[in-house]
Amino acid sequence: MTATSHSRRTVLAATAASAGALALAACGSDDDSSSGSSSPSQSTDGGAGSDAGGDDASAGSGSAGGTAIADVADVPVGEAVAVTADGQEAMLFRADDTTVACFSAICTHAGCSVQPEGVELRCPCHQSVFDAATGEVLGGPAPEPLPAIGVRIEGDQIVTE
């Protein structure tokens, strides 16, 4: 019977190790810009030709290769809204009339989707809290800030960089 007990322990230990490795891989897999997440991509509208004439079609196409992810009017100043940026869940925050920031909406703790609450982003799974303007961890078990996604304002559109 000790051979069976030892075999069960071995199987359980191997299973636990595999599950732990998968959990760690899931937490660190979205590595687009995590090294630069302490300085989020914020952009001001320099007005360099994109708002001359107000051509929404050219602004939405992103003259520098960006993709439109939201209308500026749809993101109230001081609030975050959920968007899809480059095929991933994201949170877009508008600090003022000319400054926007965008972060992955996937919590760095357990991979749950964060929810906007004014100037904060909250994870409903384990209550991590992030600053919507910077992506920095304000509280909870999240080990790292939310990865930044580069965005800028072009005319009346917010586009990815």
C-alpha positions in Angstrom: 0.0 0.0 0.0 2.9 2.4 0.5 3.8 2.1 -3.2 0.3 3.2 -4.1 0.5 6.1 -1.6 3.8 7.2 -2.9 2.6 7.0 -6.4 -0.4 9.2 -5.6 1.8 11.8 -3.9 4.0 11.9 -7.0 1.1 12.4 -9.3 -0.4 15.1 -7.0 2.9 16.9 -6.8 3.4 16.8 -10.5 -0.1 18.0 -11.1 0.3 20.9 -8.6 3.6 21.9 -10.2 2.1 21.9 -13.7 -0.9 24.0 -12.5 1.5 26.4 -10.9 3.6 26.8 -14.0 0.4 27.4 -16.1 -0.8 30.0 -13.7 2.6 31.8 -13.8 2.6 31.7 -17.6 -0.9 33.2 -17.7 0.0 36.1 -15.4 3.1 37.1 -17.4 2.0 36.3 -21.0 0.9 39.7 -22.3 4.3 41.3 -22.4 3.6 44.0 -25.1 4.9 46.9 -23.1 5.1 45.8 -19.5 8.6 47.2 -19.2 7.4 50.7 -20.2 4.1 50.5 -18.2 5.4 52.9 -15.5 5.3 55.7 -18.1 2.0 55.3 -19.9 1.6 56.4 -23.5 -0.2 59.7 -23.2 -0.6 62.0 -26.2 -1.7 65.5 -26.8 -3.3 66.6 -30.0 -0.6 68.7 -31.6 -2.9 69.6 -34.5 -0.3 68.8 -37.1 -2.6 68.8 -40.1 -5.0 66.1 -38.9 -7.7 68.5 -37.8 -7.3 70.9 -40.7 -10.5 70.5 -42.6 -11.9 68.0 -40.1 -11.6 65.0 -42.4 -12.8 62.2 -40.1 -12.0 59.4 -42.6 -8.3 60.3 -42.8 -8.1 60.8 -39.0 -9.7 57.4 -38.4 -7.3 55.7 -40.7 -4.3 56.9 -38.7 -1.8 58.7 -41.0 1.0 57.0 -39.0 -0.6 53.6 -39.2 -2.9 53.8 -36.1 -6.3 52.3 -35.9 -9.3 54.3 -34.5 -10.6 52.8 -31.3 -13.0 55.5 -30.0 -14.4 58.9 -30.7 -13.0 61.5 -28.4 -16.6 62.6 -27.5 -17.3 59.0 -26.2 -14.7 59.2 -23.5 -15.6 61.8 -20.8 -12.8 63.7 -19.2 -11.8 62.0 -15.9 -13.3 58.7 -16.8 -12.2 55.3 -18.2 -14.1 53.3 -20.8 -13.7 49.8 -22.1 -12.5 49.5 -25.7 -10.8 47.0 -27.9 -7.3 48.0 -29.0 -5.2 45.9 -31.3 -7.5 43.0 -30.7 -7.3 43.0 -26.9 -9.5 44.2 -24.1 -8.3 47.7 -23.0 -9.3 50.6 -20.8 -9.1 54.1 -22.3 -8.7 57.1 -19.9 -9.1 60.7 -20.9 -7.2 62.9 -18.4 -8.2 66.2 -20.0 -9.3 67.6 -23.4 -6.0 66.7 -25.1 -4.5 63.8 -23.1 -5.5 60.1 -23.3 -4.0 56.9 -21.9 -4.8 53.3 -22.7 -3.9 50.1 -20.7 -4.6 46.4 -21.0 -7.9 45.5 -19.2 -6.4 42.2 -18.0 -5.4 42.2 -14.4 -1.7 41.3 -13.8 -2.7 39.2 -10.8 -5.0 36.5 -12.2 -6.0 37.5 -15.7 -9.5 38.8 -14.9 -10.9 41.8 -16.8 -10.8 45.0 -14.8 -13.8 47.3 -14.6 -13.8 51.1 -14.8 -14.8 53.1 -11.7 -14.2 56.8 -12.3 -10.4 57.4 -12.0 -9.7 53.8 -11.0 -9.8 50.4 -12.6 -10.9 47.6 -10.3 -10.5 43.8 -10.7 -13.7 42.0 -9.5 -11.8 38.7 -8.9 -9.4 39.7 -6.1 -10.0 43.4 -5.7 -6.8 44.8 -7.2 -7.1 48.5 -7.9 -5.2 50.4 -10.6 -4.9 54.1 -11.4 -6.8 54.7 -14.6 -4.4 57.5 -15.7 -1.1 55.6 -15.1 -2.0 51.9 -14.9 -0.1 51.8 -11.5 -1.2 49.4 -8.8 -3.0 51.2 -6.0 -4.0 48.2 -3.9 -4.7 44.5 -3.9 -2.6 41.5 -4.9 -1.6 42.6 -8.5 2.2 42.4 -8.8 2.7 44.8 -11.7 1.0 47.8 -13.3 -1.3 47.2 -16.3 0.7 47.2 -19.6 0.3 50.5 -21.5 -1.0 50.6 -25.1 0.1 53.5 -27.2 -2.7 55.9 -28.2 -3.0 59.4 -29.5 -5.8 61.9 -30.4 -6.1 62.6 -34.2 -8.9 65.0 -34.9 -12.0 63.7 -33.2 -10.7 60.1 -33.0 -8.5 58.2 -30.5 -6.1 55.9 -32.5 -3.5 53.4 -31.6 0.1 54.2 -32.2 
